[in-house]
Amino acid sequence: MDLDFVRIECEVTSDIAAQLTVLLYDGLRNFDVHFKTSSCLTLHEVCPSCREHDVCPYWMVFSQKLSSDPEIVRLHQKPPLPFALYINEKVSLLSTDTVTVGLVIIGTAVNHVEHFHTALLGMVERTVCSVNNPAPYALQSYSLDYQGVRHGLLPGTLLPDNVILFSGHHILHDSVHSDSIRISLKSPLRLLCHGATIHLFDFAPFFRSQMRRCSSFCAYYGSGKLDLDFGQLSARAQNVTVFDDQIRYSQPRWSKRQNKAGLIGSAECSGLVEPMSALLFLGSYFNAGKGATFGSGQYEIEVM
């Protein structure tokens, strides 16, 4: 199994970073519009009937075409979109703050990294310009490496030659296992159980959700099956203990809409078996739960 992916970020430095954060979260759902503008070969055609859709980057990324393998369809049904967006806000002691919009491009979608980069910059610039009397701002984009170190993508940079390619196989198999971790939910996590939203953090459904998500990415956009004993890991997840639980179901600052609420905060988890911590670390690049593609369920893993 392998699953390649790329991580890029666009950072805005501005006096109105907090206001931009609210607007950017609202704008994430329109990312497809910016991607289509940058990549569609026939903008005025309806996609399914377009004569170019078999070679069009927009169709390849957003069509969520089912696999020709009936076993993959049985296990995963509709594939997830092959990217995940996230937002980080940083308040400094200086007069200007920063807000960062990140994008993880997954599997075969890395072939279209130039269109993703153009769409990301376009989305951010349009959001900044939508503000009445916008303040001066600086905009920079980066490719990130395994340590999270940023490498600047200058105007005219050739992509994908100058972006850093991650290996899911490397992360999953070379990460040091830990039976105790801290999970920090940075944006609202929304998980469903029997059709109802979970309001209390429970390790087992969270882990199962990420196991399915990573497996689906590997099946549809990677080199094949994620080689795990799903039944055994699912059963063992029930025995993981959650303590120092500071995770609460709450409304994020950037939205008052009820459907944007979710689990936010951190908790320690003990009793993990191999390769649970490595799988969750891999999954942290892709967000979790409902709306993961568009910024929900962003989380970090810390080894205890």
ABEGO torsion letter per residue (X at the ends): XBBBBBBBBBBBBBAAAAAAAAAAAAAAAAAAAAAAAAABABAABBAAABAAAAABAAAAAAAGBBBABAAAAAAAEBBBBABBBBBBBBBBABABBBBBBBBBBBEAAAAAAAAAAAAAAAAAAAAAAABBGBBBBBBBBBBBBAAGBBBBBBBGBBOAAABBBBBAAAAAAABBBBABBBBBBABBBBBBBGGBBBABBBAAAAAAAAAAAAAAAAAAABAEBBBBBAAAAAAAAAABBBBGBABBBBBBAABABAAABBBBEBBBBBGBBOAAAAAAAAAAAAEBEBGAAAGBGBBBBBBX
